[in-house]
Amino acid sequence: MVTTATAHVLQDQEQVIAITKRLKRAHGQMGAIVRMLEEGRSCEDVVMQMAAVGKAINTAAFTLISASLRECIADPTIDGDAMTLKLQKLFLSLA
């Protein structure tokens, strides 16, 4: 039986840990950016750090989507077409 639900929770704990670590680093970088602004650091320095945070967050999101896709392909109980559309929308929301 194939389910029609398209909700998915990532089960791969190694990926969950890797994504969480990346997001925690990005969280720390955000605090550093706020301090840089408060200290009057150059726009170039601040923007470079903002770009690094943005890349870290996007990488975490792409990793989450790709790991979810890998799990969903292997699970015969998931409606593959519906999940593909949902993950595709998530992927495009990052573009």
Steps between C-alpha positions, in 0.01 A plus 500: 500500500634842401413788730404842369653693787795713392639588843843358567728507802865428430599169663872497415647608833846563354346752259289653777814548711697647207219742412455601863874569539501715187200699624653548845815639335284734292321608816835589658602688188180706520597613850843596368338705223291692752814573703685609187225749421496629857878540493490697176679245282521562128206421272724265303586294810135486610368404158764227464381348828136533393583317177666222698192463721271494198710231335505292819122519533441417134741207519314368805169532314632328187644221714166455675311486169743255337508270804120506515477421131737205543286362783173554314623323188584194709163495684229320303225632730554859389322647199810573293333744261351714776826498698702590190278804441524607863880468512529674165304798638726506806808492279370781280416712805876519562580617147 
